[in-house]
Amino acid sequence: MRLLARSALLFALAPGWAAAPSRAAELEWTAAVTATSDYYFRGVSQTVNEPALQADLAVEHASGWFGSLFASTVGFPEQPYGNLGTFELAAQVGYGHALGRGWTAVGTAAYYAYPNAEIGHDYLELGVGLNYRGATASFGWAEDALGYAGSGRIWELVGSRSLPWRLGLNAGVGLYELPDFDDEYAFWHVALTRPLGRFAADLGYYGSDSDGRRLFGPRADPRLVVGFSYRVR
């Protein structure tokens, strides 16, 4: 699942990219659909600052294995990407192993596909993380970083906690390194989530540093994002 860079709603409703899975009694699954005012991924809008529709399915087993399928509408500028189409599909599998005293180690593999793109852009991303009581430090490697046809290294620190009035807080910072281009940029987010029965609403603030804005222009500008989600299960 794309952490963070999507609405915090799905972080609250299903296992996230950097979130350690809980030990379910048996195989359990959750599903949600979301409408969001923007789709931010690691500090960069994937919809050119336009709304997106998303769907997510996540499964989890007591053994520690978990997985998810994520679909979203997207929109990218023609350059430097070419035509990547209007649809993204991401599949993820992972394993979490309890280390004791509240620590959990997590490993993930994700594949991102753009079925109606005119050029090939599908890519693989691998990640490892260490979770402690709602906070996760993670490292990821992408074979095709953000459409630049070069590898990328992603460092992230994300935390979540419960607040009064049934509010949930999720915040994080990260660094995206582009070694093939001798470049990098930092990104961040902070978001509040409020469940309303099977529905949930969130308000988040996402953005990148000056290097991110240099690389991606207005798509990396700090922006408020509002989302509404319905949990199917």
Order of alpha helices (4+ residues) and beta strands (2+ residues): alpha-beta-beta-beta-beta-beta-alpha-beta-beta-beta-beta-beta-beta-beta-beta-alpha-beta
